[in-house]
Amino acid sequence: MPVTCLLLAVLLLLTLGRGAESSQESRLAVIRLDEPLASHNTRGRSLTARIGDSVSGDFRPFLELSAWGGECTFEVSLGNDGTAQISEPTKRFRNGSPSISWSQGEASSVSFYKRGDGNLEWEIVVRKKPTANTFVYPIQTKGLRFYFQDTALIPDHIDYYMPDSAVYSYAVYHESKRDNRIVINGTDTTCEEYLAGKAFHVYRPRAYDRRGDTVWCEIRIDTAACELRLTVPQDFLNRAQYPVTIDPTIGYTTLGSADLNFNDYDHYSNWEIENQPDSTGNLTTAFVGARASGNGGKARVNVWTKGADCGGTSHLATSDEITIDDNLTAAWYSSSISGSLSADKTYITSFAGLSGGAIVRLRYDVGSSGDSKDVSDDDWTAPGTLSGCSDNLMNLSAYCEYTTSGGGDKMNTRRRRIIQEGIK
């Protein structure tokens, strides 16, 4: 073959390859739900959604949420049972981020986009009354724990508020890691940022019809059965004027979804969420997620060496006072804390509050039974030990940051259950 023809053939193959690659890329939307990391030496959550299908052949859409560089993933297969043809997707920009949508036959369509508040909207439009009121999606998960937000499980003595969108929703956490670790290896410093360990939140969906009539729906995520189920009340589907839109929302917040109102001086402690470091370290900063109505609210974080029970705990460190601002929106607040950590000890943290004329509300999600404990006290100074504990199941929005030397090679692989704070 002449050289000129050979060059033309190579160019043609490269062009076709680029065209195929471009076609595949047009079937996939990547939506970043976190801000970019400040440094390449930092491992943060970096929550990212990939929607669509980059594989050639028939379009088989999926949703994949990825956090902490793929340590944690949640994948939902969005295809159907094969009875309806799925169209090629359409990609646009919406609220400054890519959006993607496609049709599933004449009966329904699916869209994903980043909302103005930063959350990910999954929008299912049903154009006519479906034959069943439950939609089932296969799922795969890695490195995650799903906590169903059932308010019936919250003990009667806990004063709390949870918005309707969070009731019967799912708070999703890293299965084993939380808190921030700064690893110093000579002149090299790397950071692990897990905060309170929250990966994302799957809120309770709503459905609404053409008239604007709305209803709450049910969502169930069964990791054992590998399926997600969305159920719309049948009576709503019977009376609706179509099309009907179902809108599961995936929240990017790192805070808990519920407010915990506290009594002065009471301690709330993360009990089963603990830390046994693999090397010595030093506490530097304590963080709590909270909001307040009125000024003057204060908080402190205490770190304890864990014992066999509450009476066996030993106080290690107390943070500086944290002032909780008058704000309807919850935020993270931080304060200095100092103390030495040993590799042969297990640590827990607790939070004590002082209202100071304000109503202070600390954030949490419903966790597992025994995850936390609460202790009534009558002094702003932390006691030497915790005693008189009551069990509860709050996953408290609090965490610590600490420094340690060495351990850089272990940073990518080891399972870390580090200091976490209790709230009240």
C-alpha positions as CSV (number, residue, x, y, z in Angstrom):
1,M,0.0,0.0,0.0
2,P,1.4,3.4,-0.9
3,V,2.6,5.5,2.0
4,T,0.0,8.2,1.2
5,C,-2.9,5.7,1.3
6,L,-1.5,4.2,4.5
7,L,-1.5,7.6,6.2
8,L,-5.0,8.3,5.1
9,A,-6.2,5.0,6.4
10,V,-4.5,5.7,9.8
11,L,-6.1,9.1,9.9
12,L,-9.5,7.6,9.1
13,L,-9.2,5.0,11.9
14,L,-8.2,7.7,14.4
15,T,-11.1,9.9,13.3
16,L,-13.6,7.0,13.6
17,G,-12.1,6.2,17.0
18,R,-12.5,9.7,18.2
19,G,-16.0,9.7,16.9
20,A,-16.9,6.5,18.8
21,E,-15.2,7.9,21.9
22,S,-17.2,11.2,21.5
23,S,-20.4,9.2,21.0
24,Q,-19.8,7.2,24.2
25,E,-18.9,10.3,26.2
26,S,-22.1,12.0,25.1
27,R,-24.0,9.1,26.8
28,L,-22.4,9.9,30.2
29,A,-22.9,12.9,32.5
30,V,-20.4,13.5,35.3
31,I,-21.8,15.8,38.1
32,R,-19.5,16.8,40.9
33,L,-21.4,17.5,44.1
34,D,-18.3,18.6,46.1
35,E,-16.0,21.5,45.6
36,P,-12.6,20.6,44.2
37,L,-10.0,19.6,46.8
38,A,-7.5,22.4,47.8
39,S,-4.5,20.1,47.5
40,H,-3.5,16.9,45.8
41,N,-2.1,15.8,49.2
42,T,-5.7,15.7,50.6
43,R,-8.1,12.8,50.4
44,G,-11.5,14.3,50.8
45,R,-15.0,12.9,50.0
46,S,-15.1,14.4,46.4
47,L,-18.7,13.1,46.0
48,T,-19.3,12.5,42.3
49,A,-22.3,11.2,40.3
50,R,-21.8,9.4,37.0
51,I,-25.1,8.9,35.0
52,G,-25.7,7.3,31.7
53,D,-23.6,4.6,29.9
54,S,-20.2,5.0,28.4
55,V,-20.1,1.5,26.9
56,S,-20.8,1.0,23.2
57,G,-23.8,-1.0,22.1
58,D,-27.3,-0.7,23.5
59,F,-27.7,2.2,26.0
60,R,-28.1,0.7,29.5
61,P,-28.2,3.7,31.9
62,F,-27.0,3.6,35.5
63,L,-26.3,6.0,38.3
64,E,-23.0,5.7,40.2
65,L,-22.2,7.7,43.3
66,S,-18.5,7.6,44.3
67,A,-16.8,9.1,47.4
68,W,-13.3,9.2,48.8
69,G,-11.7,8.2,45.5
70,G,-13.8,5.1,45.0
71,E,-13.6,3.8,48.6
72,C,-17.3,4.0,48.7
73,T,-19.7,3.5,45.7
74,F,-23.4,3.2,45.2
75,E,-24.6,2.0,41.8
76,V,-28.2,1.9,40.6
77,S,-29.2,0.2,37.3
78,L,-31.8,2.4,35.6
79,G,-32.8,0.2,32.7
80,N,-36.1,-1.6,32.5
81,D,-37.3,-5.1,32.0
82,G,-36.7,-5.0,28.3
83,T,-40.3,-4.3,27.3
84,A,-39.7,-0.6,26.5
85,Q,-37.1,0.8,24.2
86,I,-34.7,3.2,25.9
87,S,-33.8,6.2,23.8
88,E,-30.4,7.7,23.3
89,P,-29.8,10.3,26.0
90,T,-29.9,14.1,25.7
91,K,-27.2,16.1,27.6
92,R,-27.5,19.8,28.5
93,F,-26.2,22.2,31.1
94,R,-28.4,23.1,34.0
95,N,-27.5,25.2,37.1
96,G,-23.9,25.2,35.8
97,S,-23.5,21.4,35.6
98,P,-24.3,18.7,33.1
99,S,-27.8,17.2,33.0
100,I,-28.9,14.1,31.2
101,S,-32.3,12.6,30.3
102,W,-33.8,9.8,28.2
103,S,-37.1,8.2,27.4
104,Q,-38.2,4.6,28.3
105,G,-40.7,3.9,25.6
106,E,-43.8,6.1,25.5
107,A,-44.6,5.5,29.2
108,S,-41.9,7.3,31.0
109,S,-38.7,9.4,31.0
110,V,-35.8,9.9,33.4
111,S,-33.7,13.0,34.1
112,F,-30.7,13.8,36.4
113,Y,-29.5,17.3,37.2
114,K,-27.8,19.3,39.9
115,R,-30.3,21.5,41.7
116,G,-29.6,25.1,42.7
117,D,-29.1,24.0,46.3
118,G,-26.3,21.6,45.2
119,N,-28.3,18.4,45.7
120,L,-28.7,15.8,42.9
121,E,-32.3,15.5,41.5
122,W,-33.4,12.1,40.1
123,E,-36.6,12.9,38.2
124,I,-38.9,10.1,36.9
125,V,-41.8,11.3,34.7
126,V,-44.7,8.8,34.2
127,R,-46.9,9.8,31.3
128,K,-49.8,7.4,32.0
129,K,-51.0,5.2,34.9
130,P,-48.5,2.5,35.5
131,T,-49.5,-1.2,35.9
132,A,-47.8,-1.3,39.3
133,N,-47.1,1.4,42.0
134,T,-43.7,0.1,42.9
135,F,-40.5,0.6,40.8
136,V,-37.6,-1.7,41.5
137,Y,-34.0,-1.0,40.7
138,P,-31.0,-3.4,41.1
139,I,-28.2,-1.8,43.2
140,Q,-24.6,-2.5,44.1
141,T,-22.8,-0.9,47.1
142,K,-19.2,-0.8,48.4
143,G,-17.9,0.5,51.7
144,L,-21.2,2.1,52.8
145,R,-23.7,1.8,55.7
146,F,-27.3,2.8,55.0
147,Y,-29.2,4.1,58.1
148,F,-33.0,4.2,57.7
149,Q,-34.4,7.3,59.4
150,D,-37.2,5.8,61.4
151,T,-38.3,8.3,64.1
152,A,-40.2,5.5,66.0
153,L,-36.7,4.2,67.1
154,I,-35.7,7.5,68.8
155,P,-36.0,7.1,72.6
156,D,-38.9,9.1,74.3
157,H,-36.5,11.2,76.4
158,I,-34.8,12.7,73.3
159,D,-36.1,16.1,72.3
160,Y,-35.6,16.3,68.5
161,Y,-36.9,17.7,65.2
162,M,-36.6,16.0,61.8
163,P,-38.0,17.5,58.6
164,D,-40.6,15.6,56.7
165,S,-38.2,15.0,53.8
166,A,-35.7,13.2,56.1
167,V,-38.3,11.0,57.9
168,Y,-38.1,7.5,56.4
169,S,-35.1,8.5,54.3
170,Y,-31.6,7.1,54.3
171,A,-28.4,8.6,55.8
172,V,-25.4,6.9,54.2
173,Y,-22.1,6.7,55.9
174,H,-18.6,5.3,55.3
175,E,-18.7,1.8,56.8
176,S,-15.7,2.3,59.0
177,K,-14.0,5.7,58.7
178,R,-14.6,9.2,60.1
179,D,-12.6,12.2,61.5
180,N,-9.6,13.9,60.0
181,R,-6.0,12.6,60.2
182,I,-3.0,14.7,59.3
183,V,0.0,12.4,58.6
184,I,3.5,14.0,58.8
185,N,6.3,12.1,57.2
186,G,9.4,14.3,57.4
187,T,8.7,17.2,55.1
188,D,5.7,15.5,53.5
189,T,2.2,16.1,54.9
190,T,-0.9,14.3,53.7
191,C,-4.5,14.7,55.0
192,E,-7.4,12.3,55.3
193,E,-10.7,14.2,55.6
194,Y,-13.6,12.0,56.5
195,L,-15.4,14.5,58.8
196,A,-18.3,12.7,60.5
197,G,-18.1,10.0,57.9
198,K,-21.3,10.9,56.0
199,A,-21.2,10.1,52.3
200,F,-24.6,11.4,51.2
201,H,-28.3,11.4,52.1
202,V,-31.2,9.8,50.1
203,Y,-34.2,11.8,51.0
204,R,-37.8,10.6,51.0
205,P,-39.3,11.2,47.5
206,R,-42.4,13.0,46.6
207,A,-44.7,12.6,43.6
208,Y,-46.8,15.3,42.0
209,D,-49.2,15.4,39.1
210,R,-50.1,18.0,36.4
211,R,-52.4,19.9,38.8
212,G,-49.7,20.1,41.4
213,D,-51.3,17.6,43.7
214,T,-48.4,16.1,45.8
215,V,-47.9,13.0,48.0
216,W,-45.0,11.5,49.9
217,C,-43.7,8.2,48.5
218,E,-41.8,5.3,50.1
219,I,-38.2,4.4,49.4
220,R,-36.5,1.2,50.6
221,I,-32.9,0.3,50.1
222,D,-32.1,-3.3,50.7
223,T,-28.4,-4.0,50.4
224,A,-28.9,-7.7,51.1
225,A,-31.4,-8.1,48.3
226,C,-29.4,-5.6,46.1
227,E,-32.4,-3.6,45.3
228,L,-33.9,-0.1,45.7
229,R,-37.7,0.1,45.7
230,L,-39.8,3.3,45.1
231,T,-43.5,3.0,46.0
232,V,-46.1,5.6,45.1
233,P,-49.5,5.4,47.0
234,Q,-51.9,3.6,44.7
235,D,-54.8,6.0,45.5
236,F,-52.7,8.9,44.3
237,L,-52.0,7.2,41.0
238,N,-55.7,6.4,40.6
239,R,-56.8,10.0,41.0
240,A,-53.8,11.8,39.4
241,Q,-53.9,13.8,36.2
242,Y,-50.9,12.7,34.2
243,P,-48.0,13.1,33.7
244,V,-46.9,12.3,37.3
245,T,-43.3,13.2,38.4
246,I,-41.5,11.3,41.1
247,D,-38.4,13.1,42.5
248,P,-36.0,11.2,44.7
249,T,-33.3,13.6,45.8
250,I,-29.7,12.8,46.8
251,G,-28.2,15.3,49.3
252,Y,-24.6,16.1,49.4
253,T,-24.6,17.4,53.0
254,T,-22.0,16.2,55.5
255,L,-24.3,17.1,58.4
256,G,-27.0,15.0,60.1
257,S,-30.6,15.6,59.0
258,A,-32.2,16.1,62.4
259,D,-31.9,18.6,65.3
260,L,-31.2,17.5,68.8
261,N,-32.3,20.0,71.5
262,F,-30.3,19.6,74.7
263,N,-30.5,20.4,78.4
264,D,-27.6,22.4,79.9
265,Y,-24.5,20.3,80.8
266,D,-25.8,17.0,79.5
267,H,-23.3,14.9,77.6
268,Y,-24.1,13.1,74.4
269,S,-21.4,10.6,73.5
270,N,-20.7,8.5,70.4
271,W,-20.1,5.1,72.1
272,E,-19.7,2.4,69.5
273,I,-18.2,4.9,67.0
274,E,-14.7,4.9,68.4
275,N,-11.0,5.1,67.6
276,Q,-8.0,3.0,68.4
277,P,-5.2,4.7,66.5
278,D,-2.4,2.6,65.0
279,S,0.3,5.1,66.2
280,T,0.6,7.9,68.7
281,G,-1.0,11.2,67.8
282,N,-2.1,14.6,69.0
283,L,-5.6,16.2,69.0
284,T,-5.7,19.6,67.3
285,T,-9.3,20.6,66.5
286,A,-12.9,19.6,67.4
287,F,-15.9,20.1,65.2
288,V,-19.7,20.1,65.8
289,G,-22.6,20.6,63.4
290,A,-25.3,22.9,64.9
291,R,-27.6,25.9,64.6
292,A,-29.3,28.1,67.2
293,S,-32.2,30.4,67.8
294,G,-30.9,33.4,69.8
295,N,-27.4,34.3,70.9
296,G,-25.3,33.0,73.7
297,G,-25.3,29.2,73.1
298,K,-22.1,27.4,73.8
299,A,-20.7,23.9,73.5
300,R,-17.6,21.9,74.4
301,V,-16.3,18.7,73.1
302,N,-14.7,16.2,75.5
303,V,-12.5,13.2,74.6
304,W,-12.5,10.1,76.8
305,T,-10.5,6.9,77.1
306,K,-13.1,4.2,76.7
307,G,-13.8,1.6,79.3
308,A,-15.9,-1.5,79.4
309,D,-18.9,0.7,80.4
310,C,-19.6,4.4,81.0
311,G,-18.2,4.1,84.5
312,G,-14.9,2.9,83.2
313,T,-14.3,5.9,81.0
314,S,-11.5,8.3,81.8
315,H,-11.6,12.0,80.8
316,L,-8.7,13.0,78.5
317,A,-9.3,16.4,77.0
318,T,-11.8,19.3,76.7
319,S,-12.0,21.7,73.8
320,D,-12.2,25.5,74.0
321,E,-15.7,26.9,74.2
322,I,-17.6,26.9,70.9
323,T,-20.1,29.7,70.3
324,I,-23.1,28.6,68.3
325,D,-24.5,31.5,66.2
326,D,-28.1,32.6,65.8
327,N,-28.8,30.9,62.5
328,L,-31.6,29.0,60.9
329,T,-29.1,27.0,58.8
330,A,-26.9,24.4,60.5
331,A,-23.2,24.7,59.9
332,W,-19.9,23.2,61.2
333,Y,-18.3,25.0,64.1
334,S,-14.7,24.3,65.3
335,S,-12.5,24.8,68.3
336,S,-9.0,24.0,69.5
337,I,-8.5,20.8,71.6
338,S,-5.2,19.3,72.8
339,G,-4.4,15.8,74.1
340,S,-2.1,12.9,73.3
341,L,-3.4,9.7,71.7
342,S,-1.8,6.3,72.3
343,A,-1.9,3.3,70.0
344,D,-3.0,0.9,72.8
345,K,-6.1,3.0,73.8
346,T,-9.6,3.3,72.5
347,Y,-11.2,6.8,72.5
348,I,-14.7,8.2,72.4
349,T,-15.9,11.8,72.4
350,S,-18.9,13.6,73.9
351,F,-20.5,17.0,73.6
352,A,-21.8,19.2,76.4
353,G,-23.9,22.2,75.8
354,L,-24.9,25.4,77.5
355,S,-27.9,27.3,76.2
356,G,-27.0,30.8,77.5
357,G,-30.5,32.1,76.6
358,A,-30.5,30.5,73.2
359,I,-32.0,27.3,71.8
360,V,-29.1,25.3,70.5
361,R,-29.8,22.4,68.2
362,L,-27.1,19.9,67.3
363,R,-27.3,17.7,64.2
364,Y,-27.5,14.0,64.0
365,D,-28.9,11.1,62.0
366,V,-30.6,7.9,63.3
367,G,-27.9,5.3,63.5
368,S,-27.8,1.8,65.1
369,S,-28.9,0.8,68.6
370,G,-26.1,1.5,71.1
371,D,-24.2,3.8,68.8
372,S,-24.4,6.6,71.3
373,K,-25.2,7.3,75.0
374,D,-26.4,10.3,76.9
375,V,-25.6,11.4,80.4
376,S,-27.3,14.0,82.6
377,D,-24.9,16.3,84.4
378,D,-25.1,19.6,86.4
379,D,-21.7,21.1,85.8
380,W,-20.0,22.8,82.8
381,T,-16.7,21.1,83.8
382,A,-16.5,17.5,82.5
383,P,-16.4,14.9,85.2
384,G,-13.6,12.4,85.6
385,T,-15.7,9.6,84.3
386,L,-19.1,9.2,82.6
387,S,-21.8,7.5,84.7
388,G,-25.5,6.9,84.6
389,C,-25.6,6.5,80.8
390,S,-28.8,5.9,78.7
391,D,-28.5,4.2,75.4
392,N,-29.7,5.8,72.2
393,L,-28.9,5.4,68.5
394,M,-27.8,8.8,67.2
395,N,-25.0,9.2,64.7
396,L,-23.8,12.5,65.9
397,S,-22.6,15.3,63.6
398,A,-19.2,15.8,65.2
399,Y,-15.6,14.8,64.6
400,C,-12.0,15.6,65.6
401,E,-8.8,16.3,63.7
402,Y,-5.5,15.0,64.9
403,T,-1.9,14.7,63.7
404,T,0.3,11.6,63.6
405,S,3.8,10.9,62.4
406,G,4.5,8.2,59.7
407,G,1.9,5.7,58.6
408,G,1.8,7.2,55.1
409,D,2.0,3.9,53.4
410,K,-1.0,2.6,55.4
411,M,-3.2,5.6,54.5
412,N,-4.8,4.0,51.4
413,T,-5.6,0.6,53.0
414,R,-6.2,0.5,56.7
415,R,-9.6,0.6,58.3
416,R,-9.8,3.5,60.7
417,R,-12.4,4.1,63.3
418,I,-11.2,7.4,64.8
419,I,-12.4,9.9,67.3
420,Q,-15.9,11.1,66.9
421,E,-17.9,13.4,69.0
422,G,-21.1,13.2,70.8
423,I,-23.6,15.9,70.6
424,K,-26.0,17.6,72.8
